[in-house]
Amino acid sequence: MKLRNGMILQISKAIKSDAKEIIEYLNIVGGESDNLLFGANDFHMTVEAEENFIVNLSDSNTSALFIGRMGGEIVCVGSIITPQRKRIAHHADLTISVKKRYWGLGIGTGLMQKMIDFAKENCQTEIVHLGVKDDNIAAIELYKKMGFIEIGRYKNFFKIQEKYSDEILMNLYLK
């Protein structure tokens, strides 16, 4: 996809050989804002565990890990995960992150659209849900633009340096 700055973003499903680079990416973006569930160098997963995670997802028609690259560099990561329990298998949990120096270029929109299209195409997912820190205004605006609506709040979900923040819970209804 062509971005606002004219550069090309290539979004694809992650493969096993991406594991080490994904971990490195996550440890960087964790320190670029307080919007994720972990901080800088706080994503503690072994390469082998990440490889297994990717391989397990690659066998799924309803769950996937996506990466976006520009010039060979991972600039965004998103996941859409569907539980295996039959009674809740019509739900999917979505996460997304973008490297800070690439904010505002349309990368988040492109990655979100790719994951929503994936959810629509699998013919099983009916509800996509996510959580967002209440002061992450840019993300909230993106999610609303993509059709998500607020369904509730988890009071004091985040505690960062002794300061509490709520998590806004949002859903996208596909059916």
WOPE-V665701 format. One record per residue. N is the residue number from 0. RES is the residue in one letter. SS is DSSP state (~ for helix, > for strand, _ for the rest). PHI is phi in whole degrees, -180 to 180 (NA if undefined). PSI is psi in degrees with one decimal (none if undefined). Layout:
n=N res=RES ss=SS phi=PHI psi=PSI
n=N res=RES ss=SS phi=PHI psi=PSI
This chain:
n=0 res=M ss=_ phi=NA psi=144.8
n=1 res=K ss=> phi=-89 psi=130.5
n=2 res=L ss=_ phi=-92 psi=171.3
n=3 res=R ss=_ phi=-59 psi=-28.2
n=4 res=N ss=_ phi=-90 psi=6.3
n=5 res=G ss=_ phi=88 psi=-10.3
n=6 res=M ss=_ phi=-77 psi=162.5
n=7 res=I ss=> phi=-105 psi=130.0
n=8 res=L ss=_ phi=-105 psi=126.6
n=9 res=Q ss=> phi=-108 psi=117.2
n=10 res=I ss=> phi=-107 psi=130.4
n=11 res=S ss=> phi=-148 psi=166.2
n=12 res=K ss=> phi=-71 psi=141.5
n=13 res=A ss=_ phi=-67 psi=148.4
n=14 res=I ss=_ phi=-121 psi=164.2
n=15 res=K ss=~ phi=-50 psi=-41.1
n=16 res=S ss=~ phi=-71 psi=-8.9
n=17 res=D ss=~ phi=-83 psi=-10.7
n=18 res=A ss=~ phi=-53 psi=-51.8
n=19 res=K ss=~ phi=-62 psi=-43.4
n=20 res=E ss=~ phi=-68 psi=-34.6
n=21 res=I ss=~ phi=-65 psi=-44.2
n=22 res=I ss=~ phi=-61 psi=-44.6
n=23 res=E ss=~ phi=-61 psi=-44.4
n=24 res=Y ss=~ phi=-58 psi=-49.2
n=25 res=L ss=~ phi=-63 psi=-35.9
n=26 res=N ss=~ phi=-70 psi=-24.2
n=27 res=I ss=~ phi=-78 psi=-54.0
n=28 res=V ss=~ phi=-66 psi=-25.4
n=29 res=G ss=_ phi=-61 psi=-26.3
n=30 res=G ss=_ phi=-98 psi=-1.2
n=31 res=E ss=_ phi=-89 psi=-14.3
n=32 res=S ss=_ phi=-161 psi=174.5
n=33 res=D ss=_ phi=-102 psi=24.6
n=34 res=N ss=_ phi=-91 psi=-9.3
n=35 res=L ss=_ phi=-103 psi=173.3
n=36 res=L ss=_ phi=-82 psi=0.1
n=37 res=F ss=_ phi=-145 psi=159.6
n=38 res=G ss=_ phi=-103 psi=-165.8
n=39 res=A ss=_ phi=-59 psi=132.8
n=40 res=N ss=_ phi=52 psi=31.9
n=41 res=D ss=_ phi=-111 psi=5.4
n=42 res=F ss=_ phi=-95 psi=96.2
n=43 res=H ss=_ phi=-100 psi=81.2
n=44 res=M ss=_ phi=-130 psi=138.2
n=45 res=T ss=_ phi=-73 psi=158.4
n=46 res=V ss=~ phi=-59 psi=-42.0
n=47 res=E ss=~ phi=-62 psi=-42.4
n=48 res=A ss=~ phi=-65 psi=-41.1
n=49 res=E ss=~ phi=-66 psi=-39.1
n=50 res=E ss=~ phi=-60 psi=-45.1
n=51 res=N ss=~ phi=-63 psi=-41.5
n=52 res=F ss=~ phi=-59 psi=-47.2
n=53 res=I ss=~ phi=-64 psi=-45.1
n=54 res=V ss=~ phi=-62 psi=-43.8
n=55 res=N ss=~ phi=-61 psi=-40.7
n=56 res=L ss=~ phi=-69 psi=-32.6
n=57 res=S ss=~ phi=-67 psi=-19.3
n=58 res=D ss=_ phi=-87 psi=-2.0
n=59 res=S ss=_ phi=-100 psi=143.8
n=60 res=N ss=_ phi=-92 psi=-9.6
n=61 res=T ss=_ phi=-121 psi=-4.3
n=62 res=S ss=_ phi=-131 psi=145.5
n=63 res=A ss=> phi=-160 psi=154.4
n=64 res=L ss=> phi=-115 psi=121.8
n=65 res=F ss=> phi=-110 psi=146.0
n=66 res=I ss=> phi=-127 psi=148.0
n=67 res=G ss=> phi=-117 psi=134.5
n=68 res=R ss=> phi=-123 psi=144.2
n=69 res=M ss=> phi=-130 psi=122.4
n=70 res=G ss=_ phi=57 psi=33.4
n=71 res=G ss=_ phi=87 psi=-12.4
n=72 res=E ss=> phi=-92 psi=135.1
n=73 res=I ss=> phi=-72 psi=123.0
n=74 res=V ss=> phi=-116 psi=-11.1
n=75 res=C ss=> phi=-157 psi=152.6
n=76 res=V ss=> phi=-139 psi=138.2
n=77 res=G ss=> phi=-143 psi=147.6
n=78 res=S ss=> phi=-131 psi=149.1
n=79 res=I ss=> phi=-133 psi=115.4
n=80 res=I ss=> phi=-122 psi=126.2
n=81 res=T ss=_ phi=-106 psi=130.5
n=82 res=P ss=_ phi=-67 psi=153.2
n=83 res=Q ss=_ phi=-87 psi=-15.6
n=84 res=R ss=_ phi=-67 psi=127.1
n=85 res=K ss=~ phi=-56 psi=-39.8
n=86 res=R ss=~ phi=-70 psi=-19.0
n=87 res=I ss=~ phi=-124 psi=14.4
n=88 res=A ss=_ phi=-73 psi=-2.3
n=89 res=H ss=_ phi=-90 psi=0.6
n=90 res=H ss=> phi=-101 psi=156.3
n=91 res=A ss=> phi=-144 psi=140.7
n=92 res=D ss=> phi=-101 psi=130.3
n=93 res=L ss=> phi=-115 psi=137.0
n=94 res=T ss=> phi=-132 psi=153.6
n=95 res=I ss=> phi=-153 psi=145.7
n=96 res=S ss=> phi=-148 psi=150.5
n=97 res=V ss=> phi=-136 psi=136.5
n=98 res=K ss=_ phi=-58 psi=137.5
n=99 res=K ss=~ phi=-56 psi=-40.3
n=100 res=R ss=~ phi=-69 psi=-7.0
n=101 res=Y ss=~ phi=-109 psi=7.1
n=102 res=W ss=_ phi=-63 psi=146.6
n=103 res=G ss=_ phi=84 psi=8.0
n=104 res=L ss=_ phi=-102 psi=-3.4
n=105 res=G ss=_ phi=97 psi=5.3
n=106 res=I ss=~ phi=-65 psi=-45.0
n=107 res=G ss=~ phi=-60 psi=-42.5
n=108 res=T ss=~ phi=-62 psi=-46.2
n=109 res=G ss=~ phi=-62 psi=-43.9
n=110 res=L ss=~ phi=-68 psi=-42.8
n=111 res=M ss=~ phi=-59 psi=-45.2
n=112 res=Q ss=~ phi=-62 psi=-39.5
n=113 res=K ss=~ phi=-61 psi=-43.7
n=114 res=M ss=~ phi=-72 psi=-36.9
n=115 res=I ss=~ phi=-66 psi=-42.8
n=116 res=D ss=~ phi=-60 psi=-42.4
n=117 res=F ss=~ phi=-59 psi=-44.3
n=118 res=A ss=~ phi=-64 psi=-41.9
n=119 res=K ss=~ phi=-65 psi=-39.9
n=120 res=E ss=~ phi=-73 psi=-21.4
n=121 res=N ss=_ phi=-79 psi=-8.7
n=122 res=C ss=_ phi=60 psi=17.4
n=123 res=Q ss=_ phi=-123 psi=-40.1
n=124 res=T ss=_ phi=-73 psi=125.8
n=125 res=E ss=_ phi=-113 psi=-27.0
n=126 res=I ss=> phi=-134 psi=126.6
n=127 res=V ss=> phi=-110 psi=128.2
n=128 res=H ss=> phi=-127 psi=157.4
n=129 res=L ss=> phi=-154 psi=166.3
n=130 res=G ss=> phi=-125 psi=145.0
n=131 res=V ss=> phi=-141 psi=139.1
n=132 res=K ss=> phi=-63 psi=135.1
n=133 res=D ss=_ phi=-62 psi=-18.6
n=134 res=D ss=_ phi=-101 psi=8.4
n=135 res=N ss=_ phi=-88 psi=72.2
n=136 res=I ss=~ phi=-61 psi=-42.6
n=137 res=A ss=~ phi=-61 psi=-42.4
n=138 res=A ss=~ phi=-67 psi=-42.9
n=139 res=I ss=~ phi=-59 psi=-43.4
n=140 res=E ss=~ phi=-63 psi=-41.4
n=141 res=L ss=~ phi=-61 psi=-47.7
n=142 res=Y ss=~ phi=-63 psi=-41.0
n=143 res=K ss=~ phi=-64 psi=-41.2
n=144 res=K ss=~ phi=-60 psi=-33.4
n=145 res=M ss=_ phi=-83 psi=-2.6
n=146 res=G ss=_ phi=105 psi=2.0
n=147 res=F ss=_ phi=-73 psi=147.9
n=148 res=I ss=> phi=-126 psi=149.4
n=149 res=E ss=> phi=-73 psi=131.0
n=150 res=I ss=> phi=-116 psi=-7.8
n=151 res=G ss=> phi=167 psi=-176.2
n=152 res=R ss=> phi=-137 psi=146.0
n=153 res=Y ss=> phi=-108 psi=101.2
n=154 res=K ss=> phi=-64 psi=135.1
n=155 res=N ss=> phi=57 psi=34.2
n=156 res=F ss=> phi=-64 psi=-43.8
n=157 res=F ss=> phi=-97 psi=142.0
n=158 res=K ss=> phi=-135 psi=105.1
n=159 res=I ss=> phi=-123 psi=115.9
n=160 res=Q ss=_ phi=51 psi=49.9
n=161 res=E ss=_ phi=67 psi=10.7
n=162 res=K ss=> phi=-110 psi=131.1
n=163 res=Y ss=> phi=-94 psi=146.7
n=164 res=S ss=> phi=-139 psi=148.7
n=165 res=D ss=> phi=-83 psi=156.1
n=166 res=E ss=> phi=-104 psi=127.8
n=167 res=I ss=> phi=-89 psi=126.8
n=168 res=L ss=> phi=-95 psi=130.1
n=169 res=M ss=> phi=-133 psi=144.8
n=170 res=N ss=> phi=-126 psi=149.6
n=171 res=L ss=> phi=-120 psi=119.4
n=172 res=Y ss=> phi=-95 psi=116.9
n=173 res=L ss=_ phi=-88 psi=-21.6
n=174 res=K ss=_ phi=-128 psi=none
